[in-house]
Each structure stands twice: as structure tokens, then as C-alpha cells.
């Protein structure tokens, strides 16, 4: 809530307490219409003045009989409507419910940074829980500022309405009493017409010459028609008076509701909203502490994992190094294998040498044999040449 709204709400608290503590006066309206013969001198004078407004030969005066009484009430009603035509109890109640809904909209489970995100959140790439929390807090703070300003505006309007309804109640009560005077005047006029004017007109018709009877009869008919119009008008005024009497407690009921709502709005602005904001601030601090604790926990877990991994690696490396250190320059198996290969090589050399000697000996025999054959062939060839020369 902004500082301006908080200051304004605090200023209105005294006025709200004064209005909520005031007892609304409820003067009981008179239910029955007082006739002229039973009226007080002041009321009797008022009834006679309103009877004087009637002209039974003028239909307009009958139709508008009692209309003047409503002028003051109509003016105050129009003034109220022009000032509060957009006022509705609904939006104020909606504003209160909006704050409650906004606060209840916090999901405590979403504040847990250790929870696993659902596949839907992973699919949509939703932000981490704390990032969501911060975003939602900023949104709620903005909403609270906006709603508190709206509530303050409703409070001003309702305070104005409560005062205007007092004036409307007084005007309505005056209109109700004024209607009683008009009804009494109308009924008295009807009795006067029935008791004196109509019988006098009937006698005039009876006494009139035959040529004038039609005119006197038409005048009598017009009087009776005007009398019936007045009776209907008086009946309408009675109905209007009854409805007006019903509106009086309705006005007080609206005032009481407005008073209760103003008190609730002011209490929300002065007490509830700051408490909610304090709780939200605590929630942010708690969440940040939890996040810091989680980071420390993860660091400790990483340190422990490194210690375990290093110890394991040290053991494996030490075993490899010590194994190599304990080995000789040459492995005995390697020496044995090399010695066996050397012996086999020597034996192969001796065998190959003996075989070479044998092959050379065989080759020498073959050479001697070949040489003998070659000599024999050459000797035979020389003998053949000498024999031919002799012949």
C-alpha cells in the first residue's frame, strides 16, 4: 500500500468512527391521514391551502394535484444520482474479495525450491520456483496498491452517500407528510363535492327550464367526471404515500450497510493490508533464507562427494604405483621367455648349420659326378674328330 493511501486512510479513521458510532434517528411517520375536522390548526390550514389548489373545472389542476410535494424530493434524488451514479456496493465488495483471492492465490508448495518440477513445467520451460515466487509477489504488491486506492475511493463515496442519505431520509419523510396533507385535502374536497356541490347541481338541473336542462345536465356530468378524476388522483397519492413509507426503512437499511462497509474498508486499509504486506515480506525473507541454506547444503554435499572421490582415486593410484614399484627391472617371466627364445634360436642356428653342411656335401658329390660326366662327354667328342681326320 502506498504511503499516500495509508495517510489518507488514517485521516478518515476518525470520521469513520464518528459515523459508525452515531445512532441514526428514525422518526416514526404517521400511518393514518388526519381528516380536516380532527387536524390541528396548523394542519387544518395546510389542508385548506392545498384544497385551494384544486379547480374542478380545470383538469390540469386535478392531474397535477400533489405534484408540487415531490419537487423537493426529486431534486435531492437527482443530485444524489448525478453524484453517485457509478457507485455500487458490488465493486467495493468485489475489491475486498479481490484482496482475499489474491492472497489466497499464493500456493505454499510453489515456494519449495526442493520440489521436482512437473513434466508440464519442464515442457513449458517454466522458471524456477523462487523466480515464480518473486514474480508473483511483485504482481500481488501492484494489485494491493491498486485495490487499496480503489477501496479508498469507495470509502470517500460511501461517506458522502451516508450524509446524502440523511438528507434524502428527511426529504422523503417531509414528502410522506406532505402527501398526507394532499390526501386529506383531496378527501375533504370529495366530501364537499358529494355533500354540497353535486346535490346543488342536481337541484339546479331539476329546477332549470326545459331549454336549459341539457346545459345544466352537462355541467353536472362534468362535475361528476372531475370528481371521479380527483378520486383516482387521491387513490394514486395514497399508493405513492404507501410506497414512500416503505422507502424510509429502506434508506436507513442502505445507510447501515454503507456504514458497515465503510468500517470494514477502513479496517482493511489501516489494519489488514499492512499485516498482509508484513506477512509477504516475511515470506520473501524466509524463502531467501531457505534458498541460502539450500546453496550451503549443496556446497557441503559437493565437498563430501569430492572427499569421497579423492579418497577413492588416491587408493586406486597408490595401488598402481606400489605395484609398479615392487616389480623388478625385468619380469622373471620375461626373462624365462627370452631365455627360451634364445635357446631355440641357438638350436635353430645349429640345426640350420648342420643342414647346410649336409647340403654342401651332397652338392660336392653332385659336382664331382657332373664333372666326370662332362669329361666323359668331352673325351668322346675328341675321339670322333680324330677318327674322321684319319680317313
C-alpha positions in Angstrom: 0.0 0.0 0.0 1.3 3.4 -0.9 2.2 5.9 1.8 -0.4 8.4 0.4 -3.2 5.8 0.7 -2.1 4.9 4.2 -2.1 8.5 5.3 -5.5 9.2 3.8 -7.0 6.1 5.4 -5.6 7.1 8.8 -7.2 10.6 8.4 -10.5 9.1 7.6 -10.5 6.8 10.6 -11.8 9.5 13.0 -14.7 10.3 10.6 -15.5 6.6 10.1 -15.5 6.0 13.9 -17.9 9.0 14.4 -20.3 7.9 11.7 -20.3 4.2 12.8 -20.9 5.2 16.4 -23.8 7.6 15.6 -27.3 6.3 16.1 -29.5 7.1 13.1 -32.7 8.8 14.1 -35.9 7.2 12.9 -38.9 9.4 13.5 -42.0 7.3 13.1 -44.2 8.5 10.3 -47.9 8.8 10.9 -49.7 5.9 9.2 -53.2 7.3 9.1 -54.3 10.5 7.3 -55.7 13.1 9.7 -59.0 14.5 8.4 -59.7 18.2 8.4 -62.1 18.1 11.4 -59.5 16.2 13.5 -56.5 18.2 12.4 -54.6 20.7 14.4 -55.0 24.3 13.5 -51.7 24.3 11.7 -52.5 21.1 9.8 -56.0 22.4 9.0 -54.5 25.5 7.5 -52.2 23.4 5.3 -55.1 21.2 4.2 -57.2 24.3 3.2 -54.3 25.7 1.3 -53.9 22.5 -0.7 -57.7 22.4 -1.3 -57.4 25.8 -2.8 -55.1 24.4 -5.4 -58.0 22.4 -6.9 -60.1 23.8 -9.6 -62.7 21.3 -10.5 -63.3 23.0 -13.9 -59.6 22.6 -14.8 -58.5 19.1 -15.5 -54.8 20.0 -15.3 -55.1 21.1 -11.7 -56.6 17.7 -10.8 -53.9 15.8 -12.7 -51.1 17.8 -11.1 -52.7 17.8 -7.6 -49.9 16.8 -5.2 -47.1 17.0 -7.8 -45.5 20.1 -6.0 -44.9 18.0 -2.9 -42.5 15.8 -4.9 -40.3 18.5 -6.3 -38.0 18.8 -3.3 -37.6 15.0 -3.1 -37.0 14.8 -6.8 -34.3 17.5 -6.7 -32.3 15.7 -3.9 -32.7 12.4 -5.6 -31.4 13.7 -8.9 -28.5 15.3 -7.1 -27.6 12.0 -5.4 -27.9 10.1 -8.7 -25.7 12.6 -10.5 -23.1 12.4 -7.8 -23.1 8.6 -7.2 -24.5 7.2 -10.4 -21.4 5.0 -10.8 -21.5 3.9 -7.2 -22.4 0.4 -6.5 -21.9 -1.7 -3.4 -20.8 -4.5 -5.7 -17.4 -3.1 -6.7 -16.5 -2.3 -3.1 -17.3 -5.9 -2.0 -15.5 -7.2 -5.1 -12.5 -5.2 -4.1 -12.4 -6.8 -0.7 -12.9 -10.2 -2.2 -10.2 -9.4 -4.8 -7.6 -8.9 -2.0 -8.6 -12.1 -0.2 -8.5 -14.0 -3.5 -5.1 -12.5 -4.4 -3.6 -13.5 -1.0 -5.2 -17.0 -1.1 -3.8 -17.3 -4.6 -0.3 -18.0 -3.1 0.5 -21.7 -3.3 2.8 -22.6 -0.4 4.1 -25.7 -2.3 5.4 -23.4 -5.1 7.8 -21.8 -2.5 9.6 -25.1 -2.0 12.8 -24.9 -4.1 13.5 -28.6 -3.4 10.4 -29.9 -5.1 10.7 -31.6 -8.5 9.1 -29.7 -11.4 6.3 -31.5 -13.2 6.7 -32.6 -16.8 4.4 -29.9 -17.8 6.5 -27.2 -16.2 9.6 -28.7 -17.8 7.9 -28.9 -21.2 6.9 -25.2 -21.0 10.3 -24.2 -19.6 8.8 -22.6 -16.6 11.0 -20.6 -14.3 12.4 -22.0 -11.0 10.0 -21.9 -8.1 11.7 -19.0 -6.3 11.7 -16.9 -9.6 8.0 -17.6 -9.9 7.5 -16.6 -6.2 9.3 -13.3 -6.7 7.3 -12.6 -9.9 4.0 -13.4 -8.1 5.0 -11.2 -5.1 5.6 -8.2 -7.4 2.3 -8.8 -9.1 0.5 -9.0 -5.7 2.2 -5.9 -4.4 1.0 -4.0 -7.5 -2.5 -5.4 -7.2 -2.7 -4.4 -3.5 -1.6 -0.9 -4.3 -4.3 -0.6 -7.0 -7.0 -2.2 -4.9 -6.2 -0.1 -1.8 -6.6 3.0 -4.0 -9.9 1.7 -5.3 -11.1 0.9 -1.7 -10.1 4.4 -0.6 -12.2 5.9 -3.4 -15.1 3.7 -2.4 -14.7 4.8 1.2 -15.0 8.5 0.2 -18.1 7.8 -1.9 -19.8 5.8 0.8 -19.1 8.5 3.4 -20.7 11.0 1.0 -23.6 8.7 0.4 -24.2 8.2 4.2 -24.6 12.0 4.6 -26.7 12.3 1.5 -29.0 9.6 2.6 -29.7 11.5 5.8 -30.9 14.4 3.7 -32.8 12.1 1.5 -34.5 10.5 4.5 -35.6 13.9 5.8 -36.9 14.9 2.4 -38.7 11.6 2.0 -40.3 12.0 5.4 -41.4 15.5 4.5 -42.8 14.2 1.2 -44.6 11.5 3.1 -46.2 14.0 5.5 -47.0 16.4 2.6 -48.7 13.6 0.8 -50.9 13.1 3.9 -52.0 16.7 3.7 -52.8 16.4 0.0 -54.7 13.2 0.6 -56.7 14.8 3.4 -57.3 17.9 1.2 -58.5 15.6 -1.6 -60.8 13.6 0.6 -62.2 16.7 2.1 -62.8 18.1 -1.3 -64.5 14.9 -2.4 -66.8 15.1 0.7 -67.6 18.7 -0.1 -68.4 17.9 -3.7 -70.6 14.9 -2.7 -72.3 16.8 0.1 -72.9 20.1 -1.4 -71.8 20.7 -5.0 -73.4 17.6 -6.6 -76.7 17.9 -4.8 -76.8 21.6 -5.6 -76.1 20.8 -9.3 -78.8 18.1 -9.3 -81.3 20.5 -7.8 -80.3 23.1 -10.4 -80.9 20.6 -13.2 -84.3 19.8 -11.8 -85.3 23.4 -11.4 -83.9 24.6 -14.7 -86.2 25.3 -17.6 -86.5 22.6 -20.2 -84.4 24.5 -22.6 -81.5 24.8 -20.1 -81.7 21.3 -18.7 -79.2 20.0 -21.2 -76.6 22.6 -20.3 -77.1 22.0 -16.5 -77.0 18.3 -17.0 -73.7 18.5 -18.9 -72.3 20.7 -16.1 -73.4 18.1 -13.6 -71.8 15.3 -15.7 -68.5 17.3 -16.0 -68.5 17.8 -12.2 -69.0 14.1 -11.6 -66.3 13.3 -14.1 -63.9 15.8 -12.4 -64.9 14.3 -9.0 -64.0 10.8 -10.3 -60.7 12.1 -11.6 -60.0 13.6 -8.2 -60.9 10.3 -6.5 -58.5 8.4 -8.8 -55.8 11.0 -8.1 -56.3 10.7 -4.4 -56.0 7.0 -4.7 -52.7 7.3 -6.6 -51.5 9.7 -3.9 -52.4 7.0 -1.2 -50.4 4.4 -3.2 -47.5 6.8 -3.5 -47.6 7.5 0.2 -47.5 3.8 1.0 -44.5 3.2 -1.3 -42.8 6.3 0.3 -43.4 4.9 3.8 -41.8 1.6 2.7 -38.8 3.5 1.3 -38.0 5.1 4.6 -36.7 2.0 6.4 -35.0 1.0 3.1 -33.0 4.2 3.2 -31.9 3.5 6.8 -31.0 0.0 5.8 -28.8 1.2 3.0 -27.2 3.6 5.4 -26.5 0.9 7.9 -25.0 -1.3 5.2 -22.9 1.6 4.0 -21.7 2.3 7.5 -20.7 -1.3 8.0 -18.9 -1.4 4.6 -17.1 1.8 5.3 -15.9 0.4 8.7 -14.8 -2.8 7.0 -13.0 -0.9 4.2 -11.2 1.4 6.7 -10.2 -1.5 8.9 -8.9 -3.3 5.8 -6.8 -0.3 4.8 -5.5 0.6 8.2 -5.0 -2.9 9.7 -5.4 -5.8 7.4 -3.4 -4.7 4.3 -0.3 -3.7 6.3 -0.5 -7.0 8.1 -0.7 -8.9 4.8 2.3 -6.9 3.4 4.3 -7.7 6.6 3.5 -11.4 6.1 4.5 -11.2 2.5 7.8 -9.6 3.4 8.4 -12.4 5.9 7.6 -14.9 3.3 10.2 -13.4 1.0 12.8 -13.4 3.8 12.1 -16.9 4.8 12.3 -18.1 1.2 15.6 -16.3 0.7 17.0 -17.9 3.8 15.8 -21.3 2.6 17.5 -20.7 -0.7 20.7 -19.7 1.0 20.5 -22.8 3.2 20.0 -24.9 0.1 23.1 -23.4 -1.5 25.1 -24.2 1.6 23.8 -27.7 1.7 24.7 -28.2 -2.0 28.2 -26.9 -1.3 28.6 -29.3 1.6 27.3 -32.2 -0.4 29.8 -31.3 -3.2 32.6 -31.1 -0.7 31.7 -34.5 0.7 31.5 -36.0 -2.8 34.9 -34.6 -3.7 36.4 -36.0 -0.5 35.0 -39.4 -1.3 36.1 -39.3 -4.9 39.6 -38.1 -4.0 40.0 -40.9 -1.4 38.9 -43.5 -3.9 41.2 -42.1 -6.6 44.1 -42.0 -4.1 43.6 -45.6 -3.2 43.5 -46.7 -6.8 46.6 -44.6 -7.8 48.5 -45.8 -4.7 47.8 -49.5 -5.6 49.0 -48.9 -9.2 52.2 -47.1 -8.1 53.1 -49.6 -5.3 52.6 -52.5 -7.8 55.0 -50.9 -10.2 57.5 -50.1 -7.5 57.6 -53.7 -6.3 58.2 -55.1 -9.8 61.9 -55.9 -10.9 63.7 -54.3 -13.8 62.8 -57.4 -15.8 60.0 -59.7 -15.0 61.1 -63.3 -14.4 58.5 -64.5 -16.9 60.0 -62.1 -19.5 63.5 -63.5 -18.7 62.3 -67.1 -19.0 60.6 -66.3 -22.3 63.7 -64.5 -23.6 65.9 -67.4 -22.5 63.7 -70.0 -24.1 63.7 -67.9 -27.3 67.5 -67.6 -27.2 67.9 -71.3 -26.7 65.5 -72.0 -29.5 67.4 -69.5 -31.7 70.8 -71.3 -31.0 69.3 -74.7 -31.6 67.8 -73.4 -34.9 71.2 -72.0 -35.8 73.0 -75.3 -35.1 70.3 -77.2 -37.0 70.5 -74.9 -40.0 74.3 -75.1 -39.9 74.3 -78.9 -39.9 71.7 -79.0 -42.7 73.9 -76.5 -44.6 76.9 -78.8 -44.3 74.9 -81.7 -45.4 73.6 -79.9 -48.4 77.1 -78.7 -49.3 78.4 -82.3 -49.1 75.7 -83.5 -51.3 76.4 -80.7 -53.7 80.1 -81.6 -53.9 79.2 -85.2 -54.7 76.8 -83.9 -57.4 79.6 -81.6 -58.7 82.1 -84.5 -58.9 79.6 -86.6 -60.7 78.7 -83.8 -63.1 82.3 -83.1 -63.8 83.0 -86.8 -64.5 80.1 -86.8 -67.0 81.3 -83.7 -68.6 84.8 -85.1 -69.1 83.5 -88.3 -70.5 81.4 -86.4 -73.0 84.3 -84.2 -74.0 86.6 -87.2 -74.4 84.1 -89.0 -76.6 83.8 -85.9 -78.8 87.6 -85.6 -79.3 87.8 -89.3 -80.3 85.2 -88.8 -83.0 87.0 -85.8 -84.5 90.4 -87.7 -84.7 88.8 -90.6 -86.5 87.4 -88.5 -89.2 90.7 -86.8 -89.8 92.4 -90.1 -90.4 90.2 -91.2 -93.2 
